Amino acid sequence: MTYQGPFIDICREEGYKVGRDVSNHLYNQYNLQSVQADFIWIPRYEMNSGIPQVKPDFPCDIWQYIDTEKMAGVPVDVDINLIPCDKTLE
């Protein structure tokens, strides 16, 4: 059984894409495989070293592998992500 819910339906009716951002360790706990979204974004980093290490346990369209990257001109840490699939950004 899949669940979309009214929020996802309303966003899609307005022409927006809807994604899920969920921690790797909470994916099963909240049964998120049953939510039909346009993309899934899973943050998973082990040592937060800036090098992709342990991939998420679940299929995803965006994998955030660090949240403490430094970037010139940006005063706060930034997230860095990979797209580990054939899906495009559109």
PyMOL Python script that loads the backbone (N, CA, C, O; Angstrom):
from pymol import cmd

cmd.read_pdbstr("""\
ATOM      1  N   MET A   1       0.835  -1.174   0.000  1.00  0.00           N
ATOM      2  CA  MET A   1       0.000   0.000   0.000  1.00  0.00           C
ATOM      3  C   MET A   1       0.886   1.245   0.000  1.00  0.00           C
ATOM      4  O   MET A   1       1.844   1.329   0.769  1.00  0.00           O
ATOM      5  N   THR A   2       0.574   2.189  -0.841  1.00  0.00           N
ATOM      6  CA  THR A   2       1.330   3.435  -0.865  1.00  0.00           C
ATOM      7  C   THR A   2       0.469   4.563  -0.335  1.00  0.00           C
ATOM      8  O   THR A   2      -0.760   4.503  -0.368  1.00  0.00           O
ATOM      9  N   TYR A   3       1.124   5.568   0.142  1.00  0.00           N
ATOM     10  CA  TYR A   3       0.416   6.714   0.704  1.00  0.00           C
ATOM     11  C   TYR A   3       1.006   7.981   0.119  1.00  0.00           C
ATOM     12  O   TYR A   3       2.225   8.147   0.103  1.00  0.00           O
ATOM     13  N   GLN A   4       0.179   8.854  -0.350  1.00  0.00           N
ATOM     14  CA  GLN A   4       0.641  10.146  -0.833  1.00  0.00           C
ATOM     15  C   GLN A   4       0.213  11.248   0.108  1.00  0.00           C
ATOM     16  O   GLN A   4       1.014  12.131   0.416  1.00  0.00           O
ATOM     17  N   GLY A   5      -0.990  11.229   0.563  1.00  0.00           N
ATOM     18  CA  GLY A   5      -1.461  12.243   1.482  1.00  0.00           C
ATOM     19  C   GLY A   5      -1.853  13.513   0.770  1.00  0.00           C
ATOM     20  O   GLY A   5      -1.429  13.760  -0.359  1.00  0.00           O
ATOM     21  N   PRO A   6      -2.659  14.317   1.426  1.00  0.00           N
ATOM     22  CA  PRO A   6      -3.182  15.531   0.797  1.00  0.00           C
ATOM     23  C   PRO A   6      -2.102  16.551   0.462  1.00  0.00           C
ATOM     24  O   PRO A   6      -2.225  17.254  -0.541  1.00  0.00           O
ATOM     25  N   PHE A   7      -1.049  16.656   1.269  1.00  0.00           N
ATOM     26  CA  PHE A   7      -0.009  17.636   0.987  1.00  0.00           C
ATOM     27  C   PHE A   7       0.649  17.369  -0.363  1.00  0.00           C
ATOM     28  O   PHE A   7       0.810  18.283  -1.171  1.00  0.00           O
ATOM     29  N   ILE A   8       1.026  16.124  -0.602  1.00  0.00           N
ATOM     30  CA  ILE A   8       1.656  15.763  -1.869  1.00  0.00           C
ATOM     31  C   ILE A   8       0.695  15.984  -3.025  1.00  0.00           C
ATOM     32  O   ILE A   8       1.094  16.503  -4.067  1.00  0.00           O
ATOM     33  N   ASP A   9      -0.555  15.601  -2.860  1.00  0.00           N
ATOM     34  CA  ASP A   9      -1.550  15.792  -3.921  1.00  0.00           C
ATOM     35  C   ASP A   9      -1.715  17.267  -4.266  1.00  0.00           C
ATOM     36  O   ASP A   9      -1.754  17.626  -5.443  1.00  0.00           O
ATOM     37  N   ILE A  10      -1.811  18.124  -3.253  1.00  0.00           N
ATOM     38  CA  ILE A  10      -1.993  19.560  -3.482  1.00  0.00           C
ATOM     39  C   ILE A  10      -0.767  20.145  -4.193  1.00  0.00           C
ATOM     40  O   ILE A  10      -0.917  20.924  -5.133  1.00  0.00           O
ATOM     41  N   CYS A  11       0.420  19.785  -3.763  1.00  0.00           N
ATOM     42  CA  CYS A  11       1.636  20.288  -4.407  1.00  0.00           C
ATOM     43  C   CYS A  11       1.695  19.869  -5.874  1.00  0.00           C
ATOM     44  O   CYS A  11       2.022  20.681  -6.740  1.00  0.00           O
ATOM     45  N   ARG A  12       1.386  18.633  -6.149  1.00  0.00           N
ATOM     46  CA  ARG A  12       1.414  18.159  -7.539  1.00  0.00           C
ATOM     47  C   ARG A  12       0.360  18.846  -8.391  1.00  0.00           C
ATOM     48  O   ARG A  12       0.619  19.167  -9.551  1.00  0.00           O
ATOM     49  N   GLU A  13      -0.825  19.076  -7.837  1.00  0.00           N
ATOM     50  CA  GLU A  13      -1.871  19.787  -8.579  1.00  0.00           C
ATOM     51  C   GLU A  13      -1.412  21.193  -8.954  1.00  0.00           C
ATOM     52  O   GLU A  13      -1.830  21.734  -9.978  1.00  0.00           O
ATOM     53  N   GLU A  14      -0.552  21.783  -8.126  1.00  0.00           N
ATOM     54  CA  GLU A  14      -0.028  23.120  -8.399  1.00  0.00           C
ATOM     55  C   GLU A  14       1.199  23.088  -9.310  1.00  0.00           C
ATOM     56  O   GLU A  14       1.750  24.135  -9.648  1.00  0.00           O
ATOM     57  N   GLY A  15       1.628  21.882  -9.708  1.00  0.00           N
ATOM     58  CA  GLY A  15       2.744  21.751 -10.639  1.00  0.00           C
ATOM     59  C   GLY A  15       4.116  21.593 -10.000  1.00  0.00           C
ATOM     60  O   GLY A  15       5.129  21.658 -10.696  1.00  0.00           O
ATOM     61  N   TYR A  16       4.164  21.387  -8.694  1.00  0.00           N
ATOM     62  CA  TYR A  16       5.440  21.227  -8.005  1.00  0.00           C
ATOM     63  C   TYR A  16       5.837  19.768  -7.911  1.00  0.00           C
ATOM     64  O   TYR A  16       4.982  18.884  -7.864  1.00  0.00           O
ATOM     65  N   LYS A  17       7.135  19.518  -7.885  1.00  0.00           N
ATOM     66  CA  LYS A  17       7.645  18.186  -7.585  1.00  0.00           C
ATOM     67  C   LYS A  17       7.790  18.076  -6.074  1.00  0.00           C
ATOM     68  O   LYS A  17       8.063  19.063  -5.391  1.00  0.00           O
ATOM     69  N   VAL A  18       7.610  16.891  -5.574  1.00  0.00           N
ATOM     70  CA  VAL A  18       7.644  16.658  -4.135  1.00  0.00           C
ATOM     71  C   VAL A  18       8.718  15.622  -3.820  1.00  0.00           C
ATOM     72  O   VAL A  18       8.770  14.556  -4.432  1.00  0.00           O
ATOM     73  N   GLY A  19       9.567  15.953  -2.860  1.00  0.00           N
ATOM     74  CA  GLY A  19      10.612  15.022  -2.472  1.00  0.00           C
ATOM     75  C   GLY A  19      10.540  14.681  -1.003  1.00  0.00           C
ATOM     76  O   GLY A  19       9.845  15.331  -0.221  1.00  0.00           O
ATOM     77  N   ARG A  20      11.277  13.644  -0.648  1.00  0.00           N
ATOM     78  CA  ARG A  20      11.401  13.233   0.751  1.00  0.00           C
ATOM     79  C   ARG A  20      12.845  13.406   1.152  1.00  0.00           C
ATOM     80  O   ARG A  20      13.756  13.049   0.405  1.00  0.00           O
ATOM     81  N   ASP A  21      13.049  13.947   2.320  1.00  0.00           N
ATOM     82  CA  ASP A  21      14.377  14.053   2.926  1.00  0.00           C
ATOM     83  C   ASP A  21      14.272  13.281   4.227  1.00  0.00           C
ATOM     84  O   ASP A  21      13.558  13.694   5.141  1.00  0.00           O
ATOM     85  N   VAL A  22      14.974  12.167   4.315  1.00  0.00           N
ATOM     86  CA  VAL A  22      14.832  11.317   5.495  1.00  0.00           C
ATOM     87  C   VAL A  22      16.175  10.714   5.876  1.00  0.00           C
ATOM     88  O   VAL A  22      16.943  10.285   5.015  1.00  0.00           O
ATOM     89  N   SER A  23      16.445  10.685   7.164  1.00  0.00           N
ATOM     90  CA  SER A  23      17.667  10.048   7.657  1.00  0.00           C
ATOM     91  C   SER A  23      17.651   8.564   7.341  1.00  0.00           C
ATOM     92  O   SER A  23      16.603   7.919   7.383  1.00  0.00           O
ATOM     93  N   ASN A  24      18.804   8.037   7.029  1.00  0.00           N
ATOM     94  CA  ASN A  24      18.931   6.616   6.711  1.00  0.00           C
ATOM     95  C   ASN A  24      18.352   5.747   7.830  1.00  0.00           C
ATOM     96  O   ASN A  24      17.668   4.761   7.559  1.00  0.00           O
ATOM     97  N   HIS A  25      18.624   6.108   9.074  1.00  0.00           N
ATOM     98  CA  HIS A  25      18.183   5.275  10.201  1.00  0.00           C
ATOM     99  C   HIS A  25      16.681   5.396  10.498  1.00  0.00           C
ATOM    100  O   HIS A  25      16.148   4.585  11.255  1.00  0.00           O
ATOM    101  N   LEU A  26      15.986   6.387   9.922  1.00  0.00           N
ATOM    102  CA  LEU A  26      14.545   6.544  10.164  1.00  0.00           C
ATOM    103  C   LEU A  26      13.674   6.051   9.002  1.00  0.00           C
ATOM    104  O   LEU A  26      12.451   5.997   9.129  1.00  0.00           O
ATOM    105  N   TYR A  27      14.282   5.700   7.900  1.00  0.00           N
ATOM    106  CA  TYR A  27      13.551   5.323   6.696  1.00  0.00           C
ATOM    107  C   TYR A  27      12.503   4.237   6.971  1.00  0.00           C
ATOM    108  O   TYR A  27      11.323   4.422   6.670  1.00  0.00           O
ATOM    109  N   ASN A  28      12.927   3.124   7.534  1.00  0.00           N
ATOM    110  CA  ASN A  28      11.987   2.022   7.822  1.00  0.00           C
ATOM    111  C   ASN A  28      11.070   2.339   8.997  1.00  0.00           C
ATOM    112  O   ASN A  28       9.898   1.962   8.991  1.00  0.00           O
ATOM    113  N   GLN A  29      11.594   3.025   9.993  1.00  0.00           N
ATOM    114  CA  GLN A  29      10.809   3.322  11.189  1.00  0.00           C
ATOM    115  C   GLN A  29       9.512   4.056  10.846  1.00  0.00           C
ATOM    116  O   GLN A  29       8.474   3.811  11.460  1.00  0.00           O
ATOM    117  N   TYR A  30       9.579   4.951   9.868  1.00  0.00           N
ATOM    118  CA  TYR A  30       8.400   5.717   9.480  1.00  0.00           C
ATOM    119  C   TYR A  30       7.749   5.208   8.201  1.00  0.00           C
ATOM    120  O   TYR A  30       6.900   5.886   7.623  1.00  0.00           O
ATOM    121  N   ASN A  31       8.146   4.012   7.754  1.00  0.00           N
ATOM    122  CA  ASN A  31       7.531   3.367   6.589  1.00  0.00           C
ATOM    123  C   ASN A  31       7.545   4.281   5.358  1.00  0.00           C
ATOM    124  O   ASN A  31       6.560   4.351   4.623  1.00  0.00           O
ATOM    125  N   LEU A  32       8.644   4.967   5.141  1.00  0.00           N
ATOM    126  CA  LEU A  32       8.704   5.975   4.086  1.00  0.00           C
ATOM    127  C   LEU A  32       8.769   5.391   2.681  1.00  0.00           C
ATOM    128  O   LEU A  32       8.584   6.120   1.706  1.00  0.00           O
ATOM    129  N   GLN A  33       9.025   4.110   2.557  1.00  0.00           N
ATOM    130  CA  GLN A  33       8.977   3.498   1.235  1.00  0.00           C
ATOM    131  C   GLN A  33       7.562   3.515   0.666  1.00  0.00           C
ATOM    132  O   GLN A  33       7.377   3.308  -0.534  1.00  0.00           O
ATOM    133  N   SER A  34       6.568   3.757   1.508  1.00  0.00           N
ATOM    134  CA  SER A  34       5.178   3.767   1.041  1.00  0.00           C
ATOM    135  C   SER A  34       4.721   5.155   0.576  1.00  0.00           C
ATOM    136  O   SER A  34       3.630   5.287   0.020  1.00  0.00           O
ATOM    137  N   VAL A  35       5.532   6.181   0.794  1.00  0.00           N
ATOM    138  CA  VAL A  35       5.166   7.533   0.366  1.00  0.00           C
ATOM    139  C   VAL A  35       5.672   7.741  -1.055  1.00  0.00           C
ATOM    140  O   VAL A  35       6.870   7.623  -1.313  1.00  0.00           O
ATOM    141  N   GLN A  36       4.784   8.042  -1.957  1.00  0.00           N
ATOM    142  CA  GLN A  36       5.153   8.211  -3.360  1.00  0.00           C
ATOM    143  C   GLN A  36       5.541   9.658  -3.637  1.00  0.00           C
ATOM    144  O   GLN A  36       4.678  10.517  -3.820  1.00  0.00           O
ATOM    145  N   ALA A  37       6.828   9.917  -3.666  1.00  0.00           N
ATOM    146  CA  ALA A  37       7.340  11.252  -3.949  1.00  0.00           C
ATOM    147  C   ALA A  37       8.127  11.198  -5.260  1.00  0.00           C
ATOM    148  O   ALA A  37       8.413  10.120  -5.783  1.00  0.00           O
ATOM    149  N   ASP A  38       8.470  12.371  -5.778  1.00  0.00           N
ATOM    150  CA  ASP A  38       9.201  12.435  -7.036  1.00  0.00           C
ATOM    151  C   ASP A  38      10.681  12.118  -6.868  1.00  0.00           C
ATOM    152  O   ASP A  38      11.334  11.675  -7.812  1.00  0.00           O
ATOM    153  N   PHE A  39      11.209  12.341  -5.678  1.00  0.00           N
ATOM    154  CA  PHE A  39      12.604  11.999  -5.410  1.00  0.00           C
ATOM    155  C   PHE A  39      12.783  11.773  -3.914  1.00  0.00           C
ATOM    156  O   PHE A  39      11.987  12.230  -3.094  1.00  0.00           O
ATOM    157  N   ILE A  40      13.855  11.053  -3.583  1.00  0.00           N
ATOM    158  CA  ILE A  40      14.201  10.837  -2.180  1.00  0.00           C
ATOM    159  C   ILE A  40      15.642  11.296  -1.952  1.00  0.00           C
ATOM    160  O   ILE A  40      16.538  11.018  -2.749  1.00  0.00           O
ATOM    161  N   TRP A  41      15.833  11.998  -0.856  1.00  0.00           N
ATOM    162  CA  TRP A  41      17.124  12.575  -0.495  1.00  0.00           C
ATOM    163  C   TRP A  41      17.482  12.006   0.870  1.00  0.00           C
ATOM    164  O   TRP A  41      16.771  12.244   1.847  1.00  0.00           O
ATOM    165  N   ILE A  42      18.580  11.254   0.946  1.00  0.00           N
ATOM    166  CA  ILE A  42      18.986  10.629   2.203  1.00  0.00           C
ATOM    167  C   ILE A  42      20.366  11.136   2.619  1.00  0.00           C
ATOM    168  O   ILE A  42      21.346  10.923   1.905  1.00  0.00           O
ATOM    169  N   PRO A  43      20.447  11.806   3.773  1.00  0.00           N
ATOM    170  CA  PRO A  43      21.758  12.142   4.311  1.00  0.00           C
ATOM    171  C   PRO A  43      22.344  10.936   5.046  1.00  0.00           C
ATOM    172  O   PRO A  43      21.692  10.332   5.897  1.00  0.00           O
ATOM    173  N   ARG A  44      23.574  10.602   4.703  1.00  0.00           N
ATOM    174  CA  ARG A  44      24.270   9.545   5.440  1.00  0.00           C
ATOM    175  C   ARG A  44      25.763   9.780   5.320  1.00  0.00           C
ATOM    176  O   ARG A  44      26.339   9.696   4.235  1.00  0.00           O
ATOM    177  N   TYR A  45      26.375  10.076   6.448  1.00  0.00           N
ATOM    178  CA  TYR A  45      27.813  10.282   6.490  1.00  0.00           C
ATOM    179  C   TYR A  45      28.343   9.624   7.742  1.00  0.00           C
ATOM    180  O   TYR A  45      27.718   9.669   8.801  1.00  0.00           O
ATOM    181  N   GLU A  46      29.484   9.022   7.608  1.00  0.00           N
ATOM    182  CA  GLU A  46      30.095   8.337   8.744  1.00  0.00           C
ATOM    183  C   GLU A  46      31.016   9.303   9.484  1.00  0.00           C
ATOM    184  O   GLU A  46      30.662   9.793  10.556  1.00  0.00           O
ATOM    185  N   MET A  47      32.171   9.575   8.933  1.00  0.00           N
ATOM    186  CA  MET A  47      33.143  10.416   9.617  1.00  0.00           C
ATOM    187  C   MET A  47      33.036  11.877   9.192  1.00  0.00           C
ATOM    188  O   MET A  47      33.759  12.720   9.724  1.00  0.00           O
ATOM    189  N   ASN A  48      32.151  12.200   8.244  1.00  0.00           N
ATOM    190  CA  ASN A  48      31.966  13.575   7.771  1.00  0.00           C
ATOM    191  C   ASN A  48      33.293  14.160   7.301  1.00  0.00           C
ATOM    192  O   ASN A  48      33.616  15.309   7.606  1.00  0.00           O
ATOM    193  N   SER A  49      34.060  13.362   6.557  1.00  0.00           N
ATOM    194  CA  SER A  49      35.407  13.743   6.145  1.00  0.00           C
ATOM    195  C   SER A  49      35.446  14.474   4.812  1.00  0.00           C
ATOM    196  O   SER A  49      36.504  14.958   4.410  1.00  0.00           O
ATOM    197  N   GLY A  50      34.325  14.565   4.122  1.00  0.00           N
ATOM    198  CA  GLY A  50      34.311  15.175   2.802  1.00  0.00           C
ATOM    199  C   GLY A  50      34.470  14.157   1.698  1.00  0.00           C
ATOM    200  O   GLY A  50      34.390  14.505   0.520  1.00  0.00           O
ATOM    201  N   ILE A  51      34.693  12.910   2.054  1.00  0.00           N
ATOM    202  CA  ILE A  51      34.829  11.829   1.081  1.00  0.00           C
ATOM    203  C   ILE A  51      33.617  10.919   1.231  1.00  0.00           C
ATOM    204  O   ILE A  51      33.335  10.454   2.335  1.00  0.00           O
ATOM    205  N   PRO A  52      32.887  10.653   0.132  1.00  0.00           N
ATOM    206  CA  PRO A  52      31.743   9.729   0.239  1.00  0.00           C
ATOM    207  C   PRO A  52      32.212   8.381   0.784  1.00  0.00           C
ATOM    208  O   PRO A  52      33.175   7.801   0.283  1.00  0.00           O
ATOM    209  N   GLN A  53      31.525   7.893   1.810  1.00  0.00           N
ATOM    210  CA  GLN A  53      31.953   6.654   2.443  1.00  0.00           C
ATOM    211  C   GLN A  53      30.869   5.587   2.367  1.00  0.00           C
ATOM    212  O   GLN A  53      30.876   4.772   1.445  1.00  0.00           O
ATOM    213  N   VAL A  54      29.952   5.576   3.304  1.00  0.00           N
ATOM    214  CA  VAL A  54      28.945   4.524   3.374  1.00  0.00           C
ATOM    215  C   VAL A  54      27.656   5.023   2.735  1.00  0.00           C
ATOM    216  O   VAL A  54      27.031   5.967   3.219  1.00  0.00           O
ATOM    217  N   LYS A  55      27.269   4.373   1.638  1.00  0.00           N
ATOM    218  CA  LYS A  55      26.055   4.773   0.932  1.00  0.00           C
ATOM    219  C   LYS A  55      24.822   4.484   1.787  1.00  0.00           C
ATOM    220  O   LYS A  55      24.867   3.647   2.688  1.00  0.00           O
ATOM    221  N   PRO A  56      23.721   5.182   1.499  1.00  0.00           N
ATOM    222  CA  PRO A  56      22.465   4.865   2.189  1.00  0.00           C
ATOM    223  C   PRO A  56      22.060   3.407   1.940  1.00  0.00           C
ATOM    224  O   PRO A  56      22.417   2.814   0.922  1.00  0.00           O
ATOM    225  N   ASP A  57      21.326   2.859   2.870  1.00  0.00           N
ATOM    226  CA  ASP A  57      20.849   1.483   2.758  1.00  0.00           C
ATOM    227  C   ASP A  57      19.671   1.349   1.798  1.00  0.00           C
ATOM    228  O   ASP A  57      19.267   0.236   1.460  1.00  0.00           O
ATOM    229  N   PHE A  58      19.124   2.471   1.361  1.00  0.00           N
ATOM    230  CA  PHE A  58      17.904   2.460   0.558  1.00  0.00           C
ATOM    231  C   PHE A  58      18.143   3.199  -0.752  1.00  0.00           C
ATOM    232  O   PHE A  58      18.999   4.082  -0.815  1.00  0.00           O
ATOM    233  N   PRO A  59      17.398   2.853  -1.797  1.00  0.00           N
ATOM    234  CA  PRO A  59      17.549   3.578  -3.053  1.00  0.00           C
ATOM    235  C   PRO A  59      17.219   5.059  -2.847  1.00  0.00           C
ATOM    236  O   PRO A  59      16.259   5.403  -2.158  1.00  0.00           O
ATOM    237  N   CYS A  60      18.022   5.914  -3.447  1.00  0.00           N
ATOM    238  CA  CYS A  60      17.755   7.346  -3.322  1.00  0.00           C
ATOM    239  C   CYS A  60      18.195   8.069  -4.586  1.00  0.00           C
ATOM    240  O   CYS A  60      18.974   7.547  -5.384  1.00  0.00           O
ATOM    241  N   ASP A  61      17.686   9.267  -4.749  1.00  0.00           N
ATOM    242  CA  ASP A  61      18.028  10.101  -5.891  1.00  0.00           C
ATOM    243  C   ASP A  61      19.107  11.115  -5.533  1.00  0.00           C
ATOM    244  O   ASP A  61      19.854  11.561  -6.404  1.00  0.00           O
ATOM    245  N   ILE A  62      19.195  11.481  -4.255  1.00  0.00           N
ATOM    246  CA  ILE A  62      20.218  12.401  -3.774  1.00  0.00           C
ATOM    247  C   ILE A  62      20.790  11.822  -2.478  1.00  0.00           C
ATOM    248  O   ILE A  62      20.053  11.458  -1.562  1.00  0.00           O
ATOM    249  N   TRP A  63      22.113  11.747  -2.426  1.00  0.00           N
ATOM    250  CA  TRP A  63      22.796  11.257  -1.229  1.00  0.00           C
ATOM    251  C   TRP A  63      23.661  12.397  -0.684  1.00  0.00           C
ATOM    252  O   TRP A  63      24.633  12.812  -1.317  1.00  0.00           O
ATOM    253  N   GLN A  64      23.294  12.889   0.488  1.00  0.00           N
ATOM    254  CA  GLN A  64      24.094  13.899   1.169  1.00  0.00           C
ATOM    255  C   GLN A  64      25.172  13.173   1.961  1.00  0.00           C
ATOM    256  O   GLN A  64      24.867  12.431   2.895  1.00  0.00           O
ATOM    257  N   TYR A  65      26.443  13.386   1.588  1.00  0.00           N
ATOM    258  CA  TYR A  65      27.507  12.636   2.250  1.00  0.00           C
ATOM    259  C   TYR A  65      28.356  13.472   3.204  1.00  0.00           C
ATOM    260  O   TYR A  65      29.272  12.941   3.833  1.00  0.00           O
ATOM    261  N   ILE A  66      28.070  14.773   3.324  1.00  0.00           N
ATOM    262  CA  ILE A  66      28.751  15.614   4.311  1.00  0.00           C
ATOM    263  C   ILE A  66      27.868  16.825   4.596  1.00  0.00           C
ATOM    264  O   ILE A  66      27.147  17.297   3.717  1.00  0.00           O
ATOM    265  N   ASP A  67      27.929  17.317   5.813  1.00  0.00           N
ATOM    266  CA  ASP A  67      27.176  18.531   6.149  1.00  0.00           C
ATOM    267  C   ASP A  67      28.070  19.595   6.795  1.00  0.00           C
ATOM    268  O   ASP A  67      27.578  20.561   7.378  1.00  0.00           O
ATOM    269  N   THR A  68      29.375  19.407   6.685  1.00  0.00           N
ATOM    270  CA  THR A  68      30.301  20.353   7.310  1.00  0.00           C
ATOM    271  C   THR A  68      31.355  20.868   6.329  1.00  0.00           C
ATOM    272  O   THR A  68      32.458  21.224   6.742  1.00  0.00           O
ATOM    273  N   GLU A  69      31.034  20.911   5.056  1.00  0.00           N
ATOM    274  CA  GLU A  69      31.989  21.387   4.043  1.00  0.00           C
ATOM    275  C   GLU A  69      32.158  22.901   4.153  1.00  0.00           C
ATOM    276  O   GLU A  69      31.196  23.624   4.412  1.00  0.00           O
ATOM    277  N   LYS A  70      33.357  23.362   3.960  1.00  0.00           N
ATOM    278  CA  LYS A  70      33.661  24.793   3.960  1.00  0.00           C
ATOM    279  C   LYS A  70      33.677  25.265   2.510  1.00  0.00           C
ATOM    280  O   LYS A  70      34.181  24.566   1.631  1.00  0.00           O
ATOM    281  N   MET A  71      33.128  26.444   2.263  1.00  0.00           N
ATOM    282  CA  MET A  71      33.089  27.001   0.919  1.00  0.00           C
ATOM    283  C   MET A  71      33.461  28.473   0.996  1.00  0.00           C
ATOM    284  O   MET A  71      32.923  29.217   1.816  1.00  0.00           O
ATOM    285  N   ALA A  72      34.380  28.886   0.140  1.00  0.00           N
ATOM    286  CA  ALA A  72      34.833  30.279   0.127  1.00  0.00           C
ATOM    287  C   ALA A  72      33.646  31.220  -0.044  1.00  0.00           C
ATOM    288  O   ALA A  72      32.813  31.030  -0.930  1.00  0.00           O
ATOM    289  N   GLY A  73      33.578  32.225   0.804  1.00  0.00           N
ATOM    290  CA  GLY A  73      32.531  33.224   0.703  1.00  0.00           C
ATOM    291  C   GLY A  73      31.232  32.859   1.401  1.00  0.00           C
ATOM    292  O   GLY A  73      30.314  33.676   1.467  1.00  0.00           O
ATOM    293  N   VAL A  74      31.144  31.642   1.923  1.00  0.00           N
ATOM    294  CA  VAL A  74      29.943  31.206   2.634  1.00  0.00           C
ATOM    295  C   VAL A  74      30.305  31.088   4.117  1.00  0.00           C
ATOM    296  O   VAL A  74      31.199  30.318   4.466  1.00  0.00           O
ATOM    297  N   PRO A  75      29.633  31.833   4.989  1.00  0.00           N
ATOM    298  CA  PRO A  75      30.046  31.884   6.389  1.00  0.00           C
ATOM    299  C   PRO A  75      29.653  30.671   7.239  1.00  0.00           C
ATOM    300  O   PRO A  75      30.059  30.579   8.398  1.00  0.00           O
ATOM    301  N   VAL A  76      28.880  29.754   6.689  1.00  0.00           N
ATOM    302  CA  VAL A  76      28.452  28.575   7.453  1.00  0.00           C
ATOM    303  C   VAL A  76      28.830  27.306   6.700  1.00  0.00           C
ATOM    304  O   VAL A  76      29.121  27.349   5.504  1.00  0.00           O
ATOM    305  N   ASP A  77      28.824  26.177   7.404  1.00  0.00           N
ATOM    306  CA  ASP A  77      29.072  24.889   6.758  1.00  0.00           C
ATOM    307  C   ASP A  77      27.967  24.590   5.752  1.00  0.00           C
ATOM    308  O   ASP A  77      26.821  25.000   5.938  1.00  0.00           O
ATOM    309  N   VAL A  78      28.317  23.873   4.687  1.00  0.00           N
ATOM    310  CA  VAL A  78      27.336  23.517   3.670  1.00  0.00           C
ATOM    311  C   VAL A  78      27.271  22.007   3.491  1.00  0.00           C
ATOM    312  O   VAL A  78      28.211  21.287   3.828  1.00  0.00           O
ATOM    313  N   ASP A  79      26.140  21.535   2.952  1.00  0.00           N
ATOM    314  CA  ASP A  79      25.952  20.132   2.616  1.00  0.00           C
ATOM    315  C   ASP A  79      26.539  19.874   1.229  1.00  0.00           C
ATOM    316  O   ASP A  79      26.504  20.747   0.362  1.00  0.00           O
ATOM    317  N   ILE A  80      27.075  18.674   1.025  1.00  0.00           N
ATOM    318  CA  ILE A  80      27.523  18.244  -0.295  1.00  0.00           C
ATOM    319  C   ILE A  80      26.779  16.951  -0.606  1.00  0.00           C
ATOM    320  O   ILE A  80      26.651  16.068   0.242  1.00  0.00           O
ATOM    321  N   ASN A  81      26.294  16.861  -1.837  1.00  0.00           N
ATOM    322  CA  ASN A  81      25.451  15.740  -2.238  1.00  0.00           C
ATOM    323  C   ASN A  81      25.956  15.102  -3.524  1.00  0.00           C
ATOM    324  O   ASN A  81      26.679  15.724  -4.302  1.00  0.00           O
ATOM    325  N   LEU A  82      25.566  13.864  -3.729  1.00  0.00           N
ATOM    326  CA  LEU A  82      25.781  13.137  -4.981  1.00  0.00           C
ATOM    327  C   LEU A  82      24.423  12.722  -5.520  1.00  0.00           C
ATOM    328  O   LEU A  82      23.459  12.581  -4.767  1.00  0.00           O
ATOM    329  N   ILE A  83      24.357  12.531  -6.819  1.00  0.00           N
ATOM    330  CA  ILE A  83      23.151  11.965  -7.426  1.00  0.00           C
ATOM    331  C   ILE A  83      23.538  10.572  -7.902  1.00  0.00           C
ATOM    332  O   ILE A  83      24.078  10.429  -8.999  1.00  0.00           O
ATOM    333  N   PRO A  84      23.273   9.528  -7.092  1.00  0.00           N
ATOM    334  CA  PRO A  84      23.727   8.179  -7.389  1.00  0.00           C
ATOM    335  C   PRO A  84      22.787   7.382  -8.286  1.00  0.00           C
ATOM    336  O   PRO A  84      22.649   6.169  -8.126  1.00  0.00           O
ATOM    337  N   CYS A  85      22.142   8.063  -9.230  1.00  0.00           N
ATOM    338  CA  CYS A  85      21.186   7.378 -10.109  1.00  0.00           C
ATOM    339  C   CYS A  85      21.177   8.096 -11.452  1.00  0.00           C
ATOM    340  O   CYS A  85      21.948   9.031 -11.668  1.00  0.00           O
ATOM    341  N   ASP A  86      20.314   7.661 -12.344  1.00  0.00           N
ATOM    342  CA  ASP A  86      20.223   8.254 -13.670  1.00  0.00           C
ATOM    343  C   ASP A  86      19.255   9.418 -13.746  1.00  0.00           C
ATOM    344  O   ASP A  86      19.093  10.008 -14.814  1.00  0.00           O
ATOM    345  N   LYS A  87      18.618   9.761 -12.662  1.00  0.00           N
ATOM    346  CA  LYS A  87      17.639  10.844 -12.650  1.00  0.00           C
ATOM    347  C   LYS A  87      18.340  12.185 -12.864  1.00  0.00           C
ATOM    348  O   LYS A  87      19.442  12.401 -12.361  1.00  0.00           O
ATOM    349  N   THR A  88      17.701  13.079 -13.609  1.00  0.00           N
ATOM    350  CA  THR A  88      18.267  14.405 -13.827  1.00  0.00           C
ATOM    351  C   THR A  88      17.721  15.369 -12.777  1.00  0.00           C
ATOM    352  O   THR A  88      16.768  15.053 -12.065  1.00  0.00           O
ATOM    353  N   LEU A  89      18.332  16.537 -12.691  1.00  0.00           N
ATOM    354  CA  LEU A  89      17.871  17.536 -11.740  1.00  0.00           C
ATOM    355  C   LEU A  89      16.504  18.109 -12.101  1.00  0.00           C
ATOM    356  O   LEU A  89      15.811  18.631 -11.228  1.00  0.00           O
ATOM    357  N   GLU A  90      16.110  18.027 -13.338  1.00  0.00           N
ATOM    358  CA  GLU A  90      14.796  18.532 -13.719  1.00  0.00           C
ATOM    359  C   GLU A  90      13.713  17.692 -13.084  1.00  0.00           C
ATOM    360  O   GLU A  90      12.528  17.958 -13.284  1.00  0.00           O
TER     361      GLU A  90
END
""", "prot")
cmd.dss("prot")
cmd.show_as("cartoon", "prot")
cmd.util.cbc("prot")
cmd.orient("prot")
